Amino acid sequence: MNTARHPRAPELADMPLEKIVERYVGRFKDKVPDWVAFEDAKIDGYKRAQHRFIGAGGSGKHDDPTVIPAGNFTLSIMYVEPGQGNAAHTHEVEECFFVLQGFLDAFVEDESGRKLWIRLGPWECIACPAGVIHGFENRSLEPVYFQVMLGRGRPESMGYTDDKLYKNRDGHL
């Protein structure tokens, strides 16, 4: 007989394995791309699709029943066509971009507007610390798929550096 060395979360204490697997497995084929997950995604140059797997991610959408419940992090897959990206922003927690397919140009920026760009290819990542301005753009000729993780199960909305976007950041909720 096996012994679990850590207790299950209270909501899982009496749940059969079949129900756990049903609720905690996400398949890409079942995901519907969300093209309006973020306030800046309404603007040409920032259009992208989010495929939520765990938690709500930085979009603030927390009520999708097909998404695996988050504990301490979120996970999404982003699809970004050439010439698209996202607006410079910060989070209260770290965010990681991990490229699966294609090339992604990520940046970090300081308060003076100085940007440092880095090109990431398949199986490469960048971790953006809390409070550091960052973002990405697909500057290649092919679409890019990459994984995004945030270090909290229910993160705050993105802190856009652009005042107009910041004031309307909850517009997508």
N, C-alpha and C positions, 0 to 999 in steps of 0.2 A: 504494500500500500504506500502511496506517496503522501507526503505531508507538505502542505502549503506553509512556507515560512513567514509569509506576510498575509494579513487578513484581506479579504476582498473589501471593496468599497461597500458601504451599507446598502446601496441600491442594487448591488450585485450579489449580496450574501446568499440568497436562496434561488438565484436565477440559474436555470439549467444551461449547460454548455451550448446547446442548440440556439437558445435565445441570445446568448452572449455573442456567438458567431454571427447571427443574423443582424444584430445591432452594431457590431464592431468591425465589420468587413465592408470596405468600399471598393467598388469596381468602376474603372474609368468609363466603360461602356454604358453605365447607368447614370452618368453625370450629364447634366444639362449645362452648357457653358453660360455663364452669367456675364453679359456684355455691359451691364449697368451696375456692377457691384460697387463702383467707386464714383465719387462726385466728379473727379477729373476725367473719367472714362467717357463723358459726354462730349469731350473736346477732341477735335481731330489732332492727332499727334500723341494722344494718350489712350487710344482705344485698345482694349485688351479683354480677353475672356478669362474669368476665374472659374475653375472647377474645384469646388470645396470638398474636402475629404474629412478633415477633423476640425471642429470648431468653426468659428465665424471668420477667422482671419482679420485683417485690418479693415474690412468693409463695414463692420458693425452689424451685419445681418446675423442674428442669432436664433432665428426661428425655423430654419429649414429642417424638416424631419428626416431627410435623406442623408444628412451630415452626421458623421460619427461624433458622439459627445466628446467634448474636450476636457481634459484634466488640467494640464499645465502648459500646453502649447497648442498651436493650430497648424494645419498643413493644407495647402492648396496647390494645384497645378495651374500655372498661367500659360496662356497661349497668346503670343504677340507677333503680329505681322510686321514686315519690314517698315521702317519709318515711324513705328508707334513705340510708346513707352509709358512712363508715368511722371507725374509732377514731383518735384523735390519735396521731401517730407521727412518727418521724424516720427518715432514711436516712443512710448514710455518703457518699452522692452526691446530686446534685440530682435533683429529680423535677419533671416538667412535666405539667400537666393542660391539654388543649386541647379545648374543647367543639366537637362536631360538630353535635349536634341537641339542642334543649331548653335548660334552664337549670340551672346547677350553682352551689351556694353553697360556696365554698372558704373555709378559714380558716388563719390563722397564729396561733400562740400562744406566749406566753413562759412561763418556768418558774414565774411567780406565778399562772398560770391565766388571764391576760388574753388574750382572743381578739379578733382583728380579722377580720371577715367581708367577703367580696367576692363579688358575684353576677357570674357569667360567662355570657354567651350564646354563640350560634353564632359560631365563628371568633374566639373570645377565649381567652386562656390565662393561666395563672399558672405561674411557675417558682419552686419551693420549694428554697432553697439547702440544702446538706448541713447537718445538725444543727439546723435550724429545725423546731420542732414544727408540724405541719400536718395537714390532712384535708379532708373534704368531706361535704356532705349535699345531697340533692335536696329542697329546700324548695318546689318547684313542684308543679303539679297533673298534670304529664305526665312520662313517662320521659325520661331524659337518656342520650345516648351521648357519650362523650368518650375522647380518646386519652390514654394515660399513657406517658410516656417516663422511663426512669431512666438516669443517666449512667454505667452500667457494664454490660458484657455479662453478668456473673454477680454481681448485687448480693447483699448479705447480707439476711437476713430483716428485716422491719420492726422498728424499735425502738419498740414501743408504749409510751406514757407510763403506761398502766395496768399496775400490777405483775403482776396475775394474767394478763393477756393476754401481757405480756412473757415471763413464765416459761414460758408454753405456746405461744410464737410458732412453734415448729417442729412443732406438732401437726398441721398440714396437710400435712406432707411425706410 
